[in-house]
Amino acid sequence: MKNIILITILASLLCACSTVNMVEPANKQGQKQMVNDKRVITDSSLDDYAYIAGVNTAIVSGNLLKVQVEIVNSSTAYRSVNYQFNWFDENGMEVSGVTSPWQVLTIEGGERKYISAVATNPRVKDFSLKLLPNVR
């Protein structure tokens, strides 16, 4: 009997966590500095749950580039994705020693999340973002 009750509770918890409701101001005060982006999609199933909705950049203290990326999980399932930022100078050369470590983003079905990173070197002028399925 205890096993049946436990299974019922676990099943109801899993069903309740499939999507996310959200509220935000209709008239936002902040002004985004959205950038045009170039995308290379090699895994269309990854794009379903880690869709990049937009890229916002800013220059922060110390003349450092900050990047914020909006990622949408358009599926109904809870998912995880690995991501990494790479940084490039004014000549398009990768700036050695400032590549971000791989990180994990967990995102509920239907949820929007923002990931961001700040370059650690003022020579950085551009970036790339890599996304990989989290296979763990």
Backbone bond lengths (Angstrom), bond angles and torsions (degrees), N, CA, C in turn:
res aa  C-N    CA-C-N  psi(-1)  N-CA   C-N-CA  omega(-1)  CA-C   N-CA-C  phi
1 M - - - 1.455 - - 1.530 110.51 -
2 K 1.356 116.45 -41.67 1.460 120.16 179.74 1.525 110.99 -62.10
3 N 1.332 116.91 -38.62 1.464 121.10 179.02 1.522 111.73 -63.46
4 I 1.316 117.35 -40.44 1.466 121.25 179.29 1.521 110.39 -64.67
5 I 1.317 117.13 -43.83 1.473 120.91 178.20 1.521 110.34 -63.61
6 L 1.316 117.92 -43.41 1.460 122.08 179.37 1.532 111.22 -62.68
7 I 1.316 117.37 -44.22 1.466 121.53 179.00 1.528 110.00 -63.54
8 T 1.319 118.27 -41.25 1.467 122.06 178.87 1.527 110.98 -62.95
9 I 1.313 117.21 -43.14 1.464 121.22 179.19 1.522 110.41 -65.12
10 L 1.318 117.99 -45.59 1.459 121.18 179.32 1.524 111.63 -62.93
11 A 1.308 117.82 -40.90 1.469 121.44 179.11 1.522 110.54 -64.14
12 S 1.326 117.80 -41.29 1.466 120.16 179.95 1.524 111.31 -68.45
13 L 1.324 117.26 -34.86 1.465 119.94 176.61 1.521 111.55 -66.41
14 L 1.311 117.98 -41.45 1.462 121.54 178.91 1.519 111.31 -64.63
15 C 1.313 117.70 -38.83 1.462 120.90 179.82 1.522 111.13 -69.26
16 A 1.311 117.97 -33.28 1.458 121.66 -176.79 1.518 112.73 -74.41
17 C 1.331 119.39 -14.43 1.459 121.90 -174.10 1.527 113.34 -104.20
18 S 1.320 119.35 24.31 1.452 119.53 -172.81 1.528 113.85 -89.59
19 T 1.328 120.00 -22.03 1.459 121.19 179.57 1.527 110.23 -140.72
20 V 1.326 115.40 168.78 1.459 121.01 -177.32 1.533 109.45 -129.72
21 N 1.320 118.05 132.03 1.459 122.21 171.83 1.517 108.10 -95.13
22 M 1.331 116.30 152.48 1.460 120.25 -173.55 1.524 110.19 -146.12
23 V 1.334 117.12 154.90 1.459 122.24 172.24 1.522 107.82 -140.06
24 E 1.323 116.72 144.27 1.466 122.17 177.94 1.513 108.53 -151.95
25 P 1.347 118.71 164.24 1.459 120.42 -178.84 1.537 111.63 -62.25
26 A 1.337 116.13 139.34 1.463 120.64 177.29 1.528 110.43 -71.92
27 N 1.326 116.92 -35.56 1.460 122.22 179.62 1.524 108.45 -111.86
28 K 1.319 115.35 90.70 1.462 120.18 -176.44 1.526 110.88 -73.74
29 Q 1.329 115.90 144.65 1.458 121.95 -179.41 1.526 112.92 -91.89
30 G 1.319 117.45 -30.30 1.464 121.64 -178.58 1.522 111.74 -76.12
31 Q 1.314 116.52 143.03 1.461 122.32 178.39 1.521 109.63 -107.43
32 K 1.317 116.79 116.92 1.458 121.33 179.27 1.521 110.31 -79.75
33 Q 1.326 115.98 147.24 1.462 122.78 173.35 1.525 106.88 -106.14
34 M 1.332 115.28 76.19 1.456 120.72 -176.34 1.530 109.82 -71.80
35 V 1.323 116.07 143.94 1.462 121.12 179.10 1.526 109.36 -117.07
36 N 1.324 114.97 148.60 1.460 119.38 171.63 1.514 107.31 -69.83
37 D 1.310 116.54 141.44 1.457 118.61 -178.26 1.519 110.41 -127.11
38 K 1.307 114.66 159.64 1.462 123.63 176.16 1.513 106.54 -115.06
39 R 1.326 116.80 128.46 1.465 120.72 -175.69 1.516 111.02 -117.00
40 V 1.315 114.76 141.14 1.460 121.94 173.02 1.521 105.56 -122.31
41 I 1.338 116.64 108.65 1.457 122.42 -177.24 1.527 108.06 -103.54
42 T 1.321 116.54 112.73 1.464 120.27 177.62 1.523 111.56 -109.66
43 D 1.331 117.04 -9.87 1.458 122.28 -179.68 1.522 108.03 -134.17
44 S 1.327 117.75 94.75 1.465 121.18 -175.51 1.526 112.13 -66.22
45 S 1.327 118.58 -28.88 1.465 119.58 178.06 1.530 110.54 -68.54
46 L 1.324 117.94 -35.35 1.467 121.41 175.39 1.525 110.34 -64.44
47 D 1.327 116.81 -38.29 1.468 121.47 179.27 1.531 111.52 -63.87
48 D 1.329 118.57 -23.66 1.465 121.59 178.17 1.526 111.85 -68.06
49 Y 1.323 117.70 -37.49 1.467 119.03 -177.17 1.520 113.35 -112.54
50 A 1.318 117.74 1.88 1.467 121.10 174.73 1.527 107.79 -140.37
51 Y 1.335 115.18 56.63 1.456 121.28 -179.08 1.527 109.45 -79.17
52 I 1.321 116.87 128.82 1.470 120.89 178.85 1.523 108.37 -84.69
53 A 1.327 115.71 110.26 1.464 121.35 -177.50 1.523 112.24 -85.09
54 G 1.332 118.24 -25.59 1.453 120.47 -179.80 1.511 112.29 -176.49
55 V 1.339 114.14 159.24 1.459 121.83 -179.99 1.525 107.86 -128.13
56 N 1.319 115.99 127.32 1.458 123.61 -177.66 1.527 107.88 -120.91
57 T 1.344 117.73 135.60 1.463 120.45 178.75 1.521 110.52 -127.83
58 A 1.317 115.18 158.03 1.464 122.27 176.33 1.521 108.31 -155.19
59 I 1.315 115.89 157.04 1.466 121.87 171.20 1.520 106.47 -101.44
60 V 1.322 116.04 123.31 1.467 121.37 -177.93 1.519 109.74 -108.98
61 S 1.308 116.95 -179.93 1.458 122.21 -175.38 1.523 112.65 -48.68
62 G 1.309 116.19 140.66 1.451 121.11 -178.88 1.517 112.41 82.19
63 N 1.355 116.64 13.40 1.466 121.53 178.70 1.532 111.95 62.43
64 L 1.331 116.92 37.29 1.461 121.99 -177.74 1.525 110.56 -101.40
65 L 1.322 115.92 139.93 1.460 121.94 178.39 1.526 109.61 -78.84
66 K 1.335 115.75 129.49 1.456 121.82 173.90 1.522 107.50 -115.39
67 V 1.325 116.15 136.08 1.457 122.47 -179.49 1.523 108.16 -123.21
68 Q 1.335 115.77 135.11 1.462 121.03 174.12 1.527 107.66 -128.87
69 V 1.329 115.93 128.02 1.459 121.97 -177.07 1.525 108.66 -118.16
70 E 1.334 115.12 131.00 1.468 121.17 177.07 1.525 108.18 -93.00
71 I 1.327 115.96 123.07 1.464 122.39 -178.84 1.526 108.55 -117.76
72 V 1.334 115.60 133.84 1.458 122.02 -177.85 1.526 109.48 -118.33
73 N 1.318 115.54 132.10 1.463 121.03 171.94 1.525 106.55 -94.48
74 S 1.322 117.15 99.79 1.462 120.59 -177.69 1.527 112.45 -83.43
75 S 1.319 117.68 -1.61 1.462 119.98 174.07 1.530 108.36 -85.29
76 T 1.308 116.36 177.01 1.468 120.41 177.97 1.521 112.09 -99.64
77 A 1.320 116.96 0.60 1.459 121.13 -175.39 1.527 111.94 -102.57
78 Y 1.312 116.38 149.50 1.460 124.55 172.85 1.523 107.65 -67.35
79 R 1.334 118.01 129.48 1.464 121.25 -177.03 1.523 110.99 -137.54
80 S 1.325 114.90 164.54 1.464 122.78 173.61 1.517 108.50 -129.42
81 V 1.324 115.89 147.48 1.459 121.91 178.57 1.525 107.81 -140.94
82 N 1.330 116.66 145.74 1.465 121.95 174.77 1.525 108.20 -95.02
83 Y 1.339 116.53 142.97 1.460 119.38 178.27 1.527 110.95 -142.29
84 Q 1.340 114.51 156.22 1.461 121.20 179.61 1.531 108.99 -151.10
85 F 1.325 116.59 135.65 1.460 122.60 173.36 1.524 109.45 -96.84
86 N 1.332 116.45 138.17 1.462 123.01 171.27 1.522 107.13 -117.29
87 W 1.329 116.95 148.24 1.462 121.98 -173.48 1.532 110.54 -120.64
88 F 1.353 116.09 142.78 1.462 122.30 -175.68 1.528 110.38 -132.20
89 D 1.348 116.06 147.98 1.465 120.93 179.70 1.526 110.97 -86.10
90 E 1.347 116.61 -173.28 1.462 122.22 -176.91 1.527 113.36 -65.09
91 N 1.321 118.12 -16.58 1.465 122.73 177.66 1.529 112.48 -97.58
92 G 1.322 117.55 5.69 1.460 121.07 -179.61 1.511 114.18 79.44
93 M 1.327 116.32 10.85 1.466 120.94 179.76 1.531 109.19 -89.98
94 E 1.332 115.50 138.52 1.459 118.93 177.62 1.527 109.10 -64.80
95 V 1.324 115.44 132.40 1.460 120.90 178.69 1.520 106.98 -83.09
96 S 1.320 116.46 112.63 1.460 120.38 -175.46 1.523 111.00 -69.02
97 G 1.309 114.36 145.19 1.457 120.55 176.47 1.513 115.02 84.82
98 V 1.349 118.96 -1.80 1.469 118.90 -179.18 1.528 112.68 -118.98
99 T 1.328 118.06 9.29 1.460 120.73 177.14 1.523 108.91 -65.27
100 S 1.326 115.58 132.64 1.461 120.72 179.49 1.528 110.15 -70.93
101 P 1.323 117.88 151.37 1.474 119.50 175.45 1.530 110.05 -73.16
102 W 1.327 117.02 158.96 1.455 120.37 174.11 1.525 108.61 -65.41
103 Q 1.333 115.88 136.72 1.457 121.54 179.06 1.522 108.85 -129.63
104 V 1.330 116.08 162.45 1.460 121.61 -179.61 1.527 108.97 -110.99
105 L 1.336 114.85 132.48 1.466 122.05 174.39 1.515 107.56 -114.39
106 T 1.330 117.12 123.81 1.460 121.01 174.17 1.516 107.46 -104.41
107 I 1.329 115.70 137.23 1.460 119.56 -173.25 1.532 109.97 -144.89
108 E 1.329 115.36 130.50 1.469 121.53 179.94 1.526 110.60 -71.52
109 G 1.303 116.76 160.56 1.455 121.43 175.63 1.516 111.01 -59.90
110 G 1.326 117.20 130.00 1.456 122.47 179.55 1.517 114.89 78.68
111 E 1.316 118.37 -1.27 1.466 121.93 -176.17 1.524 112.15 -86.10
112 R 1.337 115.12 151.24 1.463 123.89 171.84 1.522 107.13 -109.49
113 K 1.313 116.15 133.16 1.464 120.61 176.05 1.517 108.67 -132.44
114 Y 1.326 114.86 157.71 1.452 121.62 179.48 1.515 108.91 -118.15
115 I 1.327 115.59 130.55 1.458 120.24 172.34 1.518 106.68 -114.15
116 S 1.310 115.87 145.20 1.461 118.47 -179.16 1.519 110.07 -144.16
117 A 1.319 113.42 159.61 1.461 120.79 177.29 1.519 107.62 -153.08
118 V 1.327 114.82 152.66 1.459 121.85 177.24 1.518 107.97 -120.50
119 A 1.324 115.77 129.50 1.468 120.00 176.65 1.520 108.54 -63.37
120 T 1.309 116.68 145.56 1.467 120.42 -179.04 1.517 112.20 -97.15
121 N 1.333 117.19 5.87 1.451 122.07 -176.43 1.526 109.18 -135.26
122 P 1.336 119.43 128.26 1.472 120.57 -178.77 1.531 113.87 -67.85
123 R 1.337 118.65 -11.91 1.469 120.84 175.74 1.521 112.19 -72.39
124 V 1.331 117.83 -16.94 1.465 122.29 -177.67 1.527 109.59 -67.81
125 K 1.344 115.41 127.95 1.463 121.69 178.46 1.520 112.64 -120.97
126 D 1.338 117.41 -22.27 1.465 122.20 -178.19 1.521 110.40 -138.59
127 F 1.327 115.16 172.76 1.463 121.39 -177.14 1.518 109.73 -150.00
128 S 1.307 115.43 166.53 1.467 122.38 165.00 1.519 106.69 -137.55
129 L 1.314 115.71 152.67 1.456 122.33 178.12 1.522 107.70 -122.31
130 K 1.329 116.01 127.51 1.465 122.05 177.46 1.518 108.31 -107.27
131 L 1.331 116.17 137.01 1.461 122.78 176.17 1.520 109.22 -123.17
132 L 1.322 116.69 134.91 1.465 122.95 176.81 1.511 109.33 -133.85
133 P 1.336 117.60 146.29 1.470 118.83 174.08 1.523 109.78 -60.56
134 N 1.318 116.72 143.74 1.461 121.02 175.20 1.516 106.90 -87.94
135 V 1.311 116.38 110.04 1.470 120.97 -174.72 1.519 113.37 -92.48
136 R 1.310 118.30 3.36 1.466 121.29 179.27 1.489 112.24 -81.39
